[in-house]
Amino acid sequence: MKRLGDMLLEPGAFSEIAIGNAALVRAMVESGVEIVTSYPGSPTPEIAEAIRSIPAERRPFRFEFSTNEKVATEVAFGAALDGRTSVVFFKSVGLNVAADSFVQLPLMDIAGGMVIILGDDPGANSSQNEQDNRHYALMSYMPLLEPASAQEAYETLKVAIRTARAHRTAVILRLTTHVCHMKGLISFAALDKQALAGSHNSGGGFLPVASECIPIAAAVFPMKRRALERLAELRLEADASALNSLMPGAAARGPGRIQAQGGSPAPRRGIIVAGLPWLSLRDAMEASAAEGRPDVLKLGWIHPLPTGLIARFLADHDEVKILEELDPVIETQVKALAFDAGLHTRILGKAGIEEELGEHTPTKVAAIMSDAWPDLFPMPAARPALPGRMAPSRPAQLCPGCGHRSAFFAVKAALGKDDITVADIGCHTLGHLPPLRMGRVLLSMGHAVSTASGLALSGRDLPGGRKRRIAFFMGDSTFFHAALPGIVNAVYNSHDVLMILMENGTTAMTGHQDHPAAGRNFNGPAAAIPVRKALEGLGVDNIREVDAYKQDELAAAVRSALDETGFRVVIAKHPCMLKFTKAARRRPGFKPRHVTIDQAACTKAHACVSLFGCPSFQVVKDGRVSVERELCIGDGSCKQTCPSGAIIDGEGGF
């Protein structure tokens, strides 16, 4: 197997095993993309890691992690406006952050063409919801393509780039989690030297007429008309596109129509499907009766839909099942199309709420198809559990040694029972789980400062005239991503809230990407913007800083800050220990470190388990506490939590 960076720059055609996210980078290289931007968010960060595998001096395009998705979109747009083909990628809910600028893109004449890669997340594997971003395409008049596999991801991105250039517009490539992470043998084309030369759009760069890029009232209708006319043109392209494919079933192979019970012809059946559900459907069809398999129309163009192709498919069938994850986006449009065309095809959409929830796994699709056509698809048998081979379910948890756990333990000791805490997005979100129970509400990245401000404005006093105190948690990466406007608002309007800023020096949850305080960016050293200086620049003058491992000091700082008024900040600092230990293991002479339990001193209070919650501690049958050495990193932050002092240092060290 070739080294990833070499594979992505291989001049000739070849086949290699790769994940979908890596295949996308090869498509960018082949297509001569010049600018790529992003904000990290699963399931898309591996695109950046694949880019990182190409040495900077050989990288054929500029890449940056921007401060948030809106900024990333605008940087990519600005480059494409000047004739340089650009790509921006981020996760599903990142589109909400980018939306204010994103929805304007189809109104613009984008000389270089621009592709937005969206990592949607059916099943909410790493997101706070299952939002279906196909709705954004319809709302903004933006074309959207969707692949079903890693091979198709590579091929479809190249089509998206060509389409964006040809029509001087923005195009969405919608991926889902399993397509991003799917691994397979992919056939790659040879590199085109002309494509790598840059300046691909013959129409030139920045538009000479400024009003073409200014959507004021007088210009909105011409710009919207242009967007709608572009969609009409693309609908014709969609009808003829090889991204859509028709796979005949048994009826097309046999001498005539299948006979139903009683001798009458069986209804001609078909399925319209798109994206990953196609792979699950393929598995389900292998288990169905070969002579009864329906025709399948697999779509690659989702917006605009290939209406001519779909109308012909509907006219050729008596019954058609629409199979799609999440919302009935295709279903609604197909039903409207059938009505307008006067077709009498029976269209089977979602049969209930369960079909709008979660991923369309093979077992789920088999059940859906069995419910629709039990004579063709057998109900899948439940797979029996294999004793001793099934991993037990377990909640997500903070890593051993995480400074957030130590900080939460200290903060909890400082809070009163009536105080309210607000959570935000990041590793520290896991503090809401037992036993820490920190954070009672969560909306989106950076919301905590403004939500906490609203809670503080409720004016509800506690018995005895005591004021209800509000504290919120914020990560240092989220601070730069989305919290700054809320902090400005809180300072400006004198909101009475305490921000506990959990500073670990990295964007830990998505793979340790750097942020503006790190002193470096994706491309090398960069000017650091320290969190404290940024706060001071915004007018915050009540700031305390404490190492998160110093629990008594941190608890004292929080107590003092809670008793004060106005907008105040406690910075709980400690490096991400997962990142720290990874680096330490690479150093010569590294010896693993751990703590151990002095069983003679242990009183079996179990505070290390029930209050601190480090997964390294295990309670055995007789009530003794043991330390799982494979998990423990020996950081010692737990020693302060033991009321009997039974946690002591073991061997080893960094």
Sequence and secondary structure as in RCSB ss.txt:
>XXXX:A:sequence
MKRLGDMLLEPGAFSEIAIGNAALVRAMVESGVEIVTSYPGSPTPEIAEAIRSIPAERRPFRFEFSTNEKVATEV
AFGAALDGRTSVVFFKSVGLNVAADSFVQLPLMDIAGGMVIILGDDPGANSSQNEQDNRHYALMSYMPLLEPASA
QEAYETLKVAIRTARAHRTAVILRLTTHVCHMKGLISFAALDKQALAGSHNSGGGFLPVASECIPIAAAVFPMKR
RALERLAELRLEADASALNSLMPGAAARGPGRIQAQGGSPAPRRGIIVAGLPWLSLRDAMEASAAEGRPDVLKLG
WIHPLPTGLIARFLADHDEVKILEELDPVIETQVKALAFDAGLHTRILGKAGIEEELGEHTPTKVAAIMSDAWPD
LFPMPAARPALPGRMAPSRPAQLCPGCGHRSAFFAVKAALGKDDITVADIGCHTLGHLPPLRMGRVLLSMGHAVS
TASGLALSGRDLPGGRKRRIAFFMGDSTFFHAALPGIVNAVYNSHDVLMILMENGTTAMTGHQDHPAAGRNFNGP
AAAIPVRKALEGLGVDNIREVDAYKQDELAAAVRSALDETGFRVVIAKHPCMLKFTKAARRRPGFKPRHVTIDQA
ACTKAHACVSLFGCPSFQVVKDGRVSVERELCIGDGSCKQTCPSGAIIDGEGGF
>XXXX:A:secstr
   HHHHHH SS EEEEEEHHHHHHHHHHHHT  EEEE   TTSHHHHHHHHTS GGG SSEEEE SSHHHHHHH
HHHHHHTT  EEEEEETTHHHHHHHHHTTGGGS  TT EEEEEEE TT SSSS    THHHHHHHT  EE  SSH
HHHHHHHHHHHHHHHHTTSEEEEEEEHHHHH EEEEEE    TTGGGS   TT SS S GGGG   HHHHHHHHH
HHHHHHHHHHHHHHH TTSEEE  HHHHSSS  B TTSSB   EEEEEESTHHHHHHHHHHTS GGG  EEEEES
EEES  HHHHHHHHHT SEEEEE SSS HHHHHHHHHHHHHT   EEE   SGGGGSS   HHHHHHHHHHH TT
TS         TTTS         TT HHHHHHHHHHHHS TT EEE  SSGGGGGGSTTT   S   STTHHHH
HHHHHHTT  B GGG B  EEEEEEHHHIIIIIHHHHHHHHHTT   EEEEEE SSBTTTT B  TTSSEETTEE
     HHHHHHHTT   EEEEETT HHHHHHHHHHHHTS SSEEEEEE   HHHHHHHHHTSTT B   EEE TT
T     HIIIII  TTEEE TTS EEE TTT     GGGGG TT  EEE S B 
